[in-house]
Amino acid sequence: MSPPSLLLITQVDTAPSRHIERHLLALLPGARLTVAALAGLATVQEPDLVLIVLHGPDAAPLESLQHWRARARRPVPVVLIAEPVTDDLAWRAYGARVNAVLALPSDDVELRGALRAMCDFWFRVARLPVVPYHHPTN
């Protein structure tokens, strides 16, 4: 199996975003990690997993996500990591077809543990689709 590719979407360059990036590279040696601002979502090739990091109540990235998903060649799991996670944000995220919403842990050890569990699930337990895929009705 080839190393996974991840897309980390951030609104701004923040310490938590840099911690997430550092932990992902440590947890997934050889992984291809692309870090992009929200505006870069449309130009990035399809990764195996998308992580969106939100700070504050702005849910604009979820609208961009819906446009990106409409053009995707295959389903790609998306995890939203946010601080704070409100009920409204969770509803909007799942409505935008986000696969999981995680509250950003306040401590670096908890953050690493949450990212490890997420990576274990998406890259060791879950079955991700491969390209090319031809749906039987096509």
Secondary structure, DSSP 8 states (H G I E B T S, - for coil): ----EEEEEESS--HHHHHHHHHHHHHSTT-EEEEEEGGGGGGS---SEEEEEEESS--HHHHHHHHHHHH-SS---EEEEEES--HHHHHHHHHTT-SEEEE--SSHHHHHHHHHHHHHIIIIIS----SS---TT-
